[in-house]
Amino acid sequence: MNASPKSIHEVMEEYDRLHNIPIDITDTITHAEFVSGLRDKKVGFATRGGEPVRLATGRGRVLFSICVLLYLYAPVFVVPLWAYYERNWRLLFGIVVASLIAPQLAQRKGSFIGALFLLASVIFLFTKGIHSYFTFYSLCALWSYFFFQLAEAIQIVSAERRLISDPECFHREIAANGLYVWRDRESA
């Protein structure tokens, strides 16, 4: 039996369907369909070449900036003060944990690392006390992890609100190839 060879597009579509890769609808979606799809949770979006916060305005941008300051820069000032108060220079490693390691771990999608930080902090707090290195480092990690996740959520919600409320911004982003819009295969 001679089966006709599949084209590259047919092979790619079969691969995408097999791996449940969303369908790119960036070039074909209207603003009304976008808004309706977001409300029904059938459409998603991502920005290309930047963070969604660039679309945020007003309160969203301010709240995002505050969260970034709290997870990235607050440990640089607070940890040395606590280390000085405790007279223990080893606590300065909390800066590395809070400003470098925890935000990197927070970027992993679908992980339970935040729950692990919370559990570790509670266990160490009750078993070792507040003056333990483990307790301090886990609290530093929990602090940065929480504020990183909050900043991520704020920027996505702010960008979504702007794209919903401002059709010109939506069309401008699509035209500039700054927005990627997809539909899940289950909702197709």
C-alpha positions as CSV (number, residue, x, y, z in Angstrom):
1,M,0.0,0.0,0.0
2,N,1.3,3.4,-1.0
3,A,0.4,6.0,1.6
4,S,0.9,9.5,0.3
5,P,3.7,11.2,2.2
6,K,2.6,13.8,4.7
7,S,3.5,17.4,4.2
8,I,5.6,19.2,6.8
9,H,2.6,21.1,8.0
10,E,0.7,17.9,8.6
11,V,3.6,16.4,10.5
12,M,3.9,19.5,12.6
13,E,0.1,19.6,13.3
14,E,0.2,15.9,14.4
15,Y,3.2,16.6,16.7
16,D,1.4,19.6,18.2
17,R,-1.8,17.7,18.8
18,L,0.1,14.7,20.3
19,H,1.9,17.0,22.7
20,N,-1.1,19.3,23.4
21,I,0.7,22.4,22.1
22,P,-1.7,25.4,22.0
23,I,-2.9,26.8,18.6
24,D,-1.4,30.1,17.7
25,I,-4.3,32.5,16.8
26,T,-2.4,35.7,17.0
27,D,-3.0,36.7,13.4
28,T,-6.6,35.8,13.2
29,I,-8.2,36.9,16.5
30,T,-10.3,40.0,16.9
31,H,-10.3,42.1,20.1
32,A,-13.9,41.0,20.9
33,E,-12.9,37.3,20.5
34,F,-9.8,37.9,22.7
35,V,-11.9,39.5,25.5
36,S,-14.5,36.7,25.3
37,G,-11.8,34.0,25.2
38,L,-10.0,35.5,28.2
39,R,-13.2,35.6,30.2
40,D,-14.1,32.0,29.3
41,K,-10.5,30.9,30.0
42,K,-10.2,29.5,26.5
43,V,-7.6,32.0,25.2
44,G,-4.2,32.9,26.7
45,F,-1.5,35.4,25.8
46,A,2.1,36.2,26.4
47,T,4.3,39.1,25.4
48,R,7.2,38.7,23.1
49,G,10.5,40.3,23.8
50,G,9.7,41.6,27.3
51,E,7.7,41.4,30.4
52,P,3.9,41.9,30.6
53,V,4.5,44.8,33.0
54,R,5.3,47.0,30.0
55,L,1.6,46.9,29.2
56,A,0.6,47.8,32.7
57,T,-0.3,51.3,33.7
58,G,-1.0,53.1,36.9
59,R,-1.6,51.0,40.0
60,G,-0.5,47.8,38.4
61,R,2.9,49.2,37.5
62,V,3.3,50.7,41.0
63,L,2.3,47.5,42.8
64,F,4.7,45.5,40.6
65,S,7.6,47.9,41.3
66,I,6.9,47.7,45.1
67,C,6.9,43.9,44.9
68,V,10.2,43.9,43.0
69,L,11.7,46.2,45.6
70,L,10.5,43.9,48.3
71,Y,11.9,40.7,46.9
72,L,15.1,41.9,45.3
73,Y,16.3,44.9,47.2
74,A,14.8,44.7,50.7
75,P,17.0,41.7,51.7
76,V,20.1,43.7,50.8
77,F,19.2,46.3,53.5
78,V,17.3,44.2,56.1
79,V,19.5,41.1,56.3
80,P,22.7,43.1,57.2
81,L,20.7,44.9,59.9
82,W,19.5,41.6,61.3
83,A,23.1,40.1,61.1
84,Y,24.4,43.1,62.9
85,Y,21.7,42.8,65.6
86,E,22.5,39.1,66.0
87,R,26.2,39.8,65.8
88,N,26.5,36.9,63.3
89,W,28.1,37.5,59.9
90,R,26.9,34.1,58.5
91,L,23.4,35.5,58.4
92,L,24.6,37.6,55.4
93,F,24.2,34.5,53.2
94,G,20.5,35.3,53.6
95,I,21.1,38.0,51.0
96,V,22.2,35.4,48.4
97,V,19.3,33.1,49.4
98,A,16.7,35.9,49.2
99,S,17.9,37.9,46.2
100,L,19.4,35.3,44.0
101,I,18.3,31.7,44.7
102,A,14.6,32.1,45.7
103,P,13.6,34.3,42.7
104,Q,15.3,31.7,40.4
105,L,13.3,28.9,42.0
106,A,10.2,31.0,41.8
107,Q,10.4,31.1,38.0
108,R,9.8,27.4,37.8
109,K,6.2,26.9,36.8
110,G,4.1,24.2,38.3
111,S,6.4,23.5,41.2
112,F,5.7,23.1,44.8
113,I,8.8,25.0,46.0
114,G,6.8,27.8,47.7
115,A,4.9,25.2,49.8
116,L,8.3,23.6,50.6
117,F,9.7,27.0,51.8
118,L,6.6,27.6,53.9
119,L,6.8,24.1,55.4
120,A,10.5,24.4,56.1
121,S,10.1,27.8,57.7
122,V,7.4,26.6,60.0
123,I,9.3,23.4,61.0
124,F,12.5,25.2,61.6
125,L,10.8,28.0,63.5
126,F,9.2,25.5,65.9
127,T,12.1,23.1,66.2
128,K,15.2,25.2,66.0
129,G,13.9,28.7,66.9
130,I,14.2,32.1,65.2
131,H,18.0,32.2,65.8
132,S,18.8,29.2,63.7
133,Y,20.5,29.6,60.3
134,F,18.1,27.2,58.7
135,T,15.1,29.2,60.0
136,F,16.6,32.5,58.9
137,Y,17.5,31.3,55.4
138,S,14.2,29.6,54.9
139,L,12.3,32.7,56.0
140,C,14.5,34.8,53.6
141,A,13.7,32.4,50.8
142,L,10.0,32.4,51.6
143,W,9.9,36.2,51.6
144,S,11.5,36.5,48.2
145,Y,9.5,33.6,46.7
146,F,6.2,35.1,47.9
147,F,6.9,38.6,46.6
148,F,8.3,37.3,43.3
149,Q,5.1,35.3,42.7
150,L,3.0,38.3,43.7
151,A,4.9,40.5,41.2
152,E,4.3,37.9,38.5
153,A,0.6,37.8,39.2
154,I,0.2,41.5,39.3
155,Q,2.0,42.1,36.0
156,I,-0.1,39.5,34.2
157,V,-3.4,40.8,35.6
158,S,-2.4,44.4,34.8
159,A,-1.5,43.5,31.3
160,E,-4.7,41.5,30.8
161,R,-6.8,44.4,32.1
162,R,-5.1,46.8,29.7
163,L,-5.5,44.6,26.7
164,I,-9.2,44.1,27.6
165,S,-9.9,47.8,28.2
166,D,-7.8,49.2,25.4
167,P,-8.5,47.7,21.9
168,E,-6.0,50.1,20.3
169,C,-3.2,48.7,22.6
170,F,-4.2,45.2,21.7
171,H,-4.1,45.9,17.9
172,R,-0.8,47.9,18.3
173,E,0.8,44.9,20.1
174,I,-0.4,42.5,17.5
175,A,0.8,44.7,14.6
176,A,4.2,45.1,16.3
177,N,4.5,41.4,16.9
178,G,4.7,42.0,20.6
179,L,1.9,39.7,21.6
180,Y,1.3,36.0,21.2
181,V,-2.2,34.7,21.6
182,W,-3.2,31.1,21.7
183,R,-6.1,28.8,22.2
184,D,-6.0,25.5,23.9
185,R,-6.6,22.4,21.8
186,E,-9.4,21.2,24.1
187,S,-11.4,24.4,23.4
188,A,-10.8,24.3,19.7
